[in-house]
């Protein structure tokens, strides 16, 4: 599954494949699915302007890492995470994550009925 999203005036491709969780583990040395579960707290934030206490409860690094691995899966040429993020003046994380939700969920779902 693939999606293109405009960020800071640039069209960025994001992709989820069977290799995405392994790529995530190789880069960040954490389990992709465990880190995805950390995002559950995000579902409790109903506003685009989260409070300090809501943000304090989140590990925002996980969100940036997930964005990077989905972009890296789509484009093997993107640089390491910090260098990639430095290419953006704006990176509206809380606007991006709902748009990437379908890609994230696709790695968790089964086609079996």
N, C-alpha and C positions, 0 to 999 in steps of 0.2 A: 504494500500500500504506500502511496506517495502523495505528497501535497506540497504546493508552493505557496509561500506566505511572504508578503512584502514587509520587510523590517528596515527601518531607517532608509527608505528609498531604494532598497535592493531586494530583488526577488531571490528568496532562499528556498531551496528544495529540502524537504524533510522526507525521510523514508523509513519504513519499518520492515524488517525481514526477519527470518529465523535466526540470522547471525547477530542481530542487534543486541540481545542480552549478553552474548559472548564478547562482542566488541566493547560493550560497557564495562564488563568485568576486566578485560585486558587493559583498558585505559585507566579505570578508577579504582580497581582492586576491591570493588564492592559488588554484591549481588544485585542485578538489575531489578528483580522482582521484589526484593526486600526494600530497596530504595523507593520503588513505585508505591509501596504500601505507606511510606512516610508521607506521601502526597495526600493521603486520606484527610489529613487535617485541613487541606486546602478546600475541601468540599464544604467546610463549615464557614468559610469566608464568603459572605454574600455580596460584598461591596467591592468596587474597583479600588477603593481606598481603605485597605486593611488597617486596623489599629496596631499600635505598638505591641500589645500583648498577643495579638494574633500572629504577627510577624515573628515575634520572639519564639513562638512555639514551633515555627517551621525551620527546616534546614534548607535555606534557599539554594545552597550550593548544589543540592540534588537536582533542583529544577533546571539550573544552568547546565549541569552535566547531561541531563536527559535531552535537552534541546540540542546540545552539541552532538551527542551520539546519533540522534535522528538525522541531523544535517550531515554528519560524517558518513553515515550509511548511504545517503543519497549522493554524496560527492566526496570521493576518496582523497581529493586534492586539498580539502580545507585543512588549515593548519591546526596545531595543538589548541586546546580550549582557550587558554588565556589570550593567545595571539588572535584567534578567531573573534573572540568577544571584543578585543581592542579595535577591530575593524568597524565597530558600530558606535555611533555617538549616543544612540538611544536603543534600548533593548527592552521593550515593554513586556516583561515577563508575565505579569498577571493578565495581559491581553492575549499573549501567545499560547499559554497553556490550555485554555479551552479549545483553541483551534487545533492543537496537537493531540487532544484527548483521544480522538478516534484512532490515531496511529499508535498511541500508547496502549489502548485497550486491545487493539488487534494483536499485540504480542501476548496477551493474556488469555484470549478467547480460544475456544475449540470449535471446530466445524461439526463435531459429532452431535448427533441428535438422539 
